Amino acid sequence: MSAETFTPPQNSSGSSRGIFTGCLISLGILIVVIVLGGAFIITFCANNLDTQNLNVSNIQQKNNISKTLLEGDINSQQTLAVINVDGVITSGNSTHGVAGSDSIVRLLNYAANDSSISGIILRVNSPGGEVTASDIIYDTIIRIKEQSKKPVVVMMETLAASGGYYISCPADWIVANPTTWTGSIGVIIAGINFEEGMNKLGIRNQVFTSGPFKDMLSSTRSMRPDEREYIQHMVDSTYDRFVSIVSTGRNIDRKKLEESHAIDGRIISGIDAQKIGLINQVGYFRDAVAKASELAEVNNPRIILLSESLGIEDLFSFLNVQAQENKNVSISLGGQNVLPQLKPGIPYMLPSYYATGTIHVKEGQ
């Protein structure tokens, strides 16, 4: 008999898995290429289209700053500039849902130095944020008012609380919507302690420090009384500066602020804020435009929005990708409103529910 060669049957399922995996990889590469290509096209169009010939509202771009017509005659020689402060105030550049102090300062300086701009409307929709970032914006507004002599009017939208109110204080005039939430004047430092949970798991943290306060606010051990006293002193010092800025900017005596409960950290409606004197007027954007026109002594100005041009970082922020490493803010596209995650040890000017992550509403309220 002749020897027969036996050939084992081919593993069709393994081959199919390989083809399927290859298709998935190819599809992933294709999606990345499409996203990056789309971002490039959007950026290119935003930067290079002759928008006046296309009869759209983007007027001009210079130094990565765009002017977009909101209302009025595009050919008007009198201009009011709108700058948005939208989201949690942090250091660095603005991204989706984040008001970066560096970006806002650049826009404020641009408006101050542009001779065609007669006045500035700061449109605030922010719960506040980092103390230092808020203070940098505050200081910039003070400086440009002194140097450019251009009026600054604040239009408070849904939220202008804590740090959002802090940056509004130096304005010449503050307008708030009747339903605006403002106030929340105060400072908060938040942290989580895992000591009890770690003990149950048998986990021990080993730390070597050069001094007794070096690991202050540690999440792995209980806080000592002297540490608690020191942290509270830091919070109180920052709070005193906040209250002083409110008192000076709004010309209200501190005792009156205390008696009206305006500086105990509570949220205040636009209507109640006017009664206390924290704002000048309850109204709408048109009222802010009218007041800015009056203070700038212009008639029928065009209203433009100043913004930094769209970049790839902005696109990725919509995809819940961290655009910059120094932004510790959670953004969700899943339909849930996720509060920003505060950095331990960083002083913030935010409503308290941003530290706990919850909002408690009593029945009947």
C-alpha positions as CSV (number, residue, x, y, z in Angstrom):
1,M,0.0,0.0,0.0
2,S,1.2,3.5,-0.8
3,A,1.5,6.0,2.1
4,E,-1.1,8.6,2.3
5,T,-0.4,12.1,3.4
6,F,-2.9,13.4,6.0
7,T,-3.7,17.2,5.9
8,P,-5.5,18.5,9.0
9,P,-8.6,20.6,8.2
10,Q,-8.2,24.3,8.3
11,N,-9.4,26.2,11.4
12,S,-12.0,28.4,9.7
13,S,-13.1,30.1,12.9
14,G,-9.5,31.3,13.7
15,S,-9.2,32.6,10.1
16,S,-12.5,34.5,10.5
17,R,-11.4,36.0,13.8
18,G,-8.2,37.2,12.2
19,I,-10.1,38.8,9.4
20,F,-12.6,40.4,11.9
21,T,-9.7,41.8,14.0
22,G,-8.0,43.2,10.9
23,C,-11.3,44.9,9.9
24,L,-11.7,46.4,13.3
25,I,-8.1,47.8,13.2
26,S,-8.7,49.2,9.8
27,L,-12.0,50.8,10.8
28,G,-10.3,52.4,13.9
29,I,-7.5,53.9,11.7
30,L,-10.1,55.2,9.3
31,I,-12.1,56.9,12.1
32,V,-8.9,58.5,13.5
33,V,-8.0,59.8,10.0
34,I,-11.6,61.2,9.4
35,V,-11.6,62.9,12.8
36,L,-8.2,64.5,12.3
37,G,-9.0,65.4,8.7
38,G,-12.3,67.0,9.8
39,A,-10.5,69.0,12.5
40,F,-8.0,70.2,10.0
41,I,-10.7,71.3,7.6
42,I,-12.7,73.1,10.3
43,T,-9.6,74.9,11.5
44,F,-8.5,75.8,8.0
45,C,-12.0,77.1,7.1
46,A,-12.3,79.1,10.3
47,N,-8.9,80.7,9.7
48,N,-8.9,81.3,5.9
49,L,-12.4,81.7,4.5
50,D,-13.2,85.2,3.2
51,T,-16.3,85.3,5.4
52,Q,-17.5,88.8,4.3
53,N,-17.9,87.5,0.7
54,L,-19.9,84.6,2.0
55,N,-22.2,86.9,4.0
56,V,-21.7,85.2,7.3
57,S,-21.1,86.7,10.7
58,N,-17.3,86.0,11.2
59,I,-15.7,89.4,10.5
60,Q,-12.0,89.0,11.0
61,Q,-9.3,87.0,12.6
62,K,-6.0,88.3,13.9
63,N,-3.4,86.7,16.2
64,N,-5.7,83.6,16.6
65,I,-8.6,85.8,17.8
66,S,-11.8,85.9,15.8
67,K,-14.4,88.7,15.7
68,T,-17.9,87.3,15.1
69,L,-20.8,89.7,14.5
70,L,-23.7,89.1,17.0
71,E,-25.9,92.0,16.1
72,G,-25.8,95.4,14.5
73,D,-24.4,96.8,11.2
74,I,-21.3,95.0,10.2
75,N,-20.0,98.2,8.6
76,S,-20.5,100.3,11.8
77,Q,-17.5,102.2,13.0
78,Q,-18.6,101.8,16.6
79,T,-18.0,98.5,18.3
80,L,-18.7,96.8,21.6
81,A,-16.9,93.5,22.3
82,V,-18.4,90.6,24.1
83,I,-16.1,88.1,25.9
84,N,-17.6,84.9,27.2
85,V,-16.5,83.4,30.6
86,D,-18.2,80.0,30.2
87,G,-17.5,77.1,32.6
88,V,-15.3,76.4,35.6
89,I,-12.5,79.0,35.9
90,T,-9.1,77.4,35.8
91,S,-5.5,78.4,34.9
92,G,-4.4,77.8,31.3
93,N,-6.4,78.0,28.1
94,S,-10.2,77.7,27.6
95,T,-11.6,74.4,26.3
96,H,-15.2,73.2,26.1
97,G,-16.8,73.8,29.5
98,V,-13.7,75.4,30.9
99,A,-12.9,79.1,31.2
100,G,-9.1,79.3,31.1
101,S,-7.7,82.5,32.6
102,D,-4.9,82.7,30.0
103,S,-7.4,82.8,27.2
104,I,-9.7,85.3,28.9
105,V,-6.8,87.6,29.7
106,R,-5.6,87.5,26.1
107,L,-9.1,88.4,24.9
108,L,-9.4,91.3,27.4
109,N,-6.0,92.7,26.4
110,Y,-7.0,92.5,22.8
111,A,-10.2,94.4,23.4
112,A,-8.3,97.0,25.4
113,N,-5.7,97.5,22.7
114,D,-8.1,97.5,19.7
115,S,-8.9,101.1,18.9
116,S,-12.0,100.2,17.1
117,I,-13.6,98.7,20.3
118,S,-15.2,101.3,22.6
119,G,-16.5,99.0,25.4
120,I,-16.5,95.5,26.7
121,I,-19.3,93.2,27.8
122,L,-18.1,90.3,29.9
123,R,-20.8,87.6,29.6
124,V,-20.4,85.4,32.7
125,N,-21.8,81.9,32.9
126,S,-19.6,80.3,35.5
127,P,-19.9,78.7,39.0
128,G,-16.4,80.0,39.8
129,G,-13.2,78.0,40.0
130,E,-9.6,78.3,41.1
131,V,-8.9,81.3,43.4
132,T,-5.7,82.3,41.6
133,A,-7.2,82.0,38.1
134,S,-10.1,84.1,39.2
135,D,-7.9,86.7,40.8
136,I,-5.8,87.0,37.6
137,I,-8.9,87.8,35.5
138,Y,-10.0,90.3,38.2
139,D,-6.7,92.0,38.2
140,T,-6.7,92.2,34.3
141,I,-10.1,93.9,34.3
142,I,-8.9,96.5,36.9
143,R,-5.8,97.2,34.8
144,I,-7.4,97.5,31.4
145,K,-10.1,99.9,32.9
146,E,-7.4,102.1,34.2
147,Q,-5.2,102.0,31.1
148,S,-7.8,102.0,28.3
149,K,-10.6,103.9,30.0
150,K,-13.0,101.6,28.3
151,P,-16.1,100.7,30.3
152,V,-16.7,97.0,31.3
153,V,-20.2,95.8,31.8
154,V,-21.0,92.3,33.1
155,M,-23.9,90.3,31.9
156,M,-24.6,87.4,34.3
157,E,-26.4,84.4,32.7
158,T,-27.4,81.1,34.4
159,L,-24.5,81.1,36.9
160,A,-22.2,83.8,38.1
161,A,-21.4,82.4,41.5
162,S,-18.3,82.5,43.8
163,G,-15.3,83.0,41.4
164,G,-17.8,84.1,38.7
165,Y,-18.9,86.9,41.0
166,Y,-15.3,87.7,42.0
167,I,-14.3,88.5,38.5
168,S,-17.5,90.6,38.0
169,C,-16.8,92.9,41.0
170,P,-14.6,95.5,39.2
171,A,-17.1,96.0,36.4
172,D,-18.7,99.5,35.9
173,W,-22.1,97.9,35.8
174,I,-23.5,94.5,36.5
175,V,-26.7,93.1,34.9
176,A,-28.2,89.8,36.0
177,N,-31.1,87.8,34.6
178,P,-34.0,87.5,37.1
179,T,-33.2,83.7,37.3
180,T,-29.4,84.1,37.6
181,W,-27.7,82.3,40.5
182,T,-25.0,84.5,41.9
183,G,-23.3,85.1,45.3
184,S,-21.8,82.0,46.9
185,I,-19.1,84.4,48.2
186,G,-16.6,82.2,50.0
187,V,-13.6,79.8,49.7
188,I,-13.4,76.1,49.9
189,I,-10.7,73.5,50.0
190,A,-11.8,69.9,49.6
191,G,-10.2,66.5,50.1
192,I,-11.2,62.9,50.7
193,N,-9.7,60.7,53.4
194,F,-9.2,57.0,52.7
195,E,-7.6,56.1,56.0
196,E,-10.4,53.9,57.4
197,G,-10.9,52.1,54.1
198,M,-7.2,51.4,53.8
199,N,-7.0,50.1,57.4
200,K,-9.7,47.6,56.6
201,L,-7.8,46.4,53.6
202,G,-4.5,46.2,55.5
203,I,-2.9,48.9,53.4
204,R,-0.3,51.2,55.0
205,N,1.1,54.3,53.5
206,Q,4.8,55.1,54.1
207,V,5.7,58.8,53.9
208,F,9.0,60.6,54.6
209,T,8.7,64.3,55.1
210,S,11.1,67.2,55.8
211,G,8.6,68.8,58.2
212,P,5.4,68.1,60.1
213,F,3.2,70.1,57.6
214,K,4.7,68.7,54.4
215,D,2.1,66.1,53.9
216,M,-0.7,68.3,55.1
217,L,-4.1,67.4,53.6
218,S,-2.9,63.8,53.1
219,S,-5.7,61.5,52.1
220,T,-4.2,58.5,53.9
221,R,-4.2,59.8,57.5
222,S,-6.3,61.9,59.9
223,M,-5.7,65.6,60.0
224,R,-4.0,66.9,63.1
225,P,-5.6,69.8,65.1
226,D,-2.7,72.2,64.2
227,E,-3.0,71.3,60.5
228,R,-6.8,71.9,60.6
229,E,-6.2,75.3,62.3
230,Y,-3.5,76.3,59.7
231,I,-5.7,75.3,56.7
232,Q,-8.7,77.2,58.1
233,H,-6.4,80.3,58.6
234,M,-5.5,80.1,54.9
235,V,-9.1,79.8,53.9
236,D,-10.1,82.7,56.1
237,S,-7.3,84.9,54.7
238,T,-8.4,84.3,51.1
239,Y,-12.1,84.8,52.1
240,D,-11.2,88.2,53.7
241,R,-9.7,89.3,50.5
242,F,-12.8,88.2,48.6
243,V,-15.0,90.1,50.9
244,S,-12.8,93.2,50.7
245,I,-13.0,93.0,46.9
246,V,-16.8,92.8,47.1
247,S,-17.0,95.7,49.6
248,T,-14.7,97.9,47.5
249,G,-16.1,97.0,44.1
250,R,-19.7,97.3,45.1
251,N,-19.2,100.2,47.6
252,I,-21.0,98.2,50.4
253,D,-19.8,98.3,54.0
254,R,-18.7,94.8,55.3
255,K,-21.1,95.1,58.2
256,K,-24.0,95.6,55.8
257,L,-22.9,92.6,53.8
258,E,-22.8,90.5,56.9
259,E,-26.2,91.7,58.0
260,S,-27.8,90.9,54.6
261,H,-26.2,87.4,54.7
262,A,-24.6,88.2,51.4
263,I,-21.2,86.8,52.3
264,D,-22.0,83.6,54.2
265,G,-21.6,81.4,51.1
266,R,-25.2,81.1,50.1
267,I,-26.5,81.2,46.5
268,I,-28.5,84.4,45.7
269,S,-30.9,85.0,42.9
270,G,-30.5,87.9,40.5
271,I,-33.5,89.7,42.0
272,D,-32.2,89.3,45.6
273,A,-28.7,90.3,44.5
274,Q,-30.0,93.7,43.3
275,K,-31.8,94.3,46.6
276,I,-28.6,93.8,48.5
277,G,-26.5,95.8,46.0
278,L,-24.4,93.0,44.6
279,I,-25.6,93.9,41.1
280,N,-26.9,97.1,39.5
281,Q,-29.7,95.9,37.3
282,V,-32.0,92.9,36.7
283,G,-32.4,92.5,32.9
284,Y,-31.2,90.8,29.8
285,F,-28.4,91.0,27.2
286,R,-30.1,93.9,25.5
287,D,-30.0,95.9,28.7
288,A,-26.2,95.2,29.1
289,V,-25.7,96.4,25.5
290,A,-27.7,99.5,26.2
291,K,-25.7,100.3,29.3
292,A,-22.4,99.6,27.7
293,S,-23.4,101.9,24.8
294,E,-24.3,104.6,27.2
295,L,-21.0,104.4,29.2
296,A,-18.9,104.2,26.0
297,E,-20.9,107.1,24.5
298,V,-21.7,105.2,21.2
299,N,-24.9,104.9,19.2
300,N,-26.1,101.8,17.4
301,P,-22.8,100.0,17.7
302,R,-22.1,96.6,16.2
303,I,-21.8,93.9,18.8
304,I,-19.0,91.4,18.2
305,L,-17.9,88.3,20.0
306,L,-14.2,87.9,20.6
307,S,-13.0,84.3,20.8
308,E,-9.9,82.3,20.1
309,S,-10.1,80.3,16.9
310,L,-11.1,76.6,17.0
311,G,-8.3,74.1,17.4
312,I,-7.9,70.4,17.5
313,E,-7.9,70.5,21.4
314,D,-11.5,71.9,21.2
315,L,-12.6,68.9,19.0
316,F,-11.1,66.3,21.3
317,S,-12.7,68.0,24.4
318,F,-16.1,67.0,22.8
319,L,-14.9,63.4,22.7
320,N,-14.3,63.4,26.4
321,V,-10.5,63.4,25.9
322,Q,-8.3,65.4,28.2
323,A,-7.2,68.3,26.0
324,Q,-4.5,69.4,28.4
325,E,-2.8,67.6,31.3
326,N,-3.4,70.5,33.7
327,K,-7.2,70.4,33.4
328,N,-8.7,68.1,36.1
329,V,-12.3,68.5,34.9
330,S,-14.7,65.7,34.0
331,I,-16.8,66.2,30.9
332,S,-19.4,63.6,29.9
333,L,-21.3,63.1,26.6
334,G,-23.5,60.4,28.0
335,G,-26.3,62.8,29.0
336,Q,-25.2,63.1,32.6
337,N,-24.2,66.3,34.2
338,V,-20.8,65.5,35.8
339,L,-19.5,68.0,38.2
340,P,-15.8,68.9,38.0
341,Q,-13.4,66.9,40.1
342,L,-11.6,69.3,42.4
343,K,-7.9,69.0,42.9
344,P,-7.0,68.2,46.5
345,G,-5.3,71.1,48.3
346,I,-6.3,73.7,45.7
347,P,-8.3,76.6,47.0
348,Y,-11.5,77.2,45.0
349,M,-14.3,79.7,44.9
350,L,-17.1,77.4,44.1
351,P,-20.5,76.5,45.6
352,S,-20.2,73.7,48.2
353,Y,-22.0,71.1,46.0
354,Y,-19.0,71.1,43.7
355,A,-17.0,69.6,46.5
356,T,-19.5,67.0,47.5
357,G,-20.7,66.2,44.0
358,T,-24.4,66.4,45.1
359,I,-27.1,69.0,45.3
360,H,-29.7,68.5,48.1
361,V,-33.1,70.0,47.6
362,K,-35.7,69.8,50.4
363,E,-39.2,68.7,49.5
364,G,-41.4,71.6,48.8
365,Q,-38.6,74.0,47.8
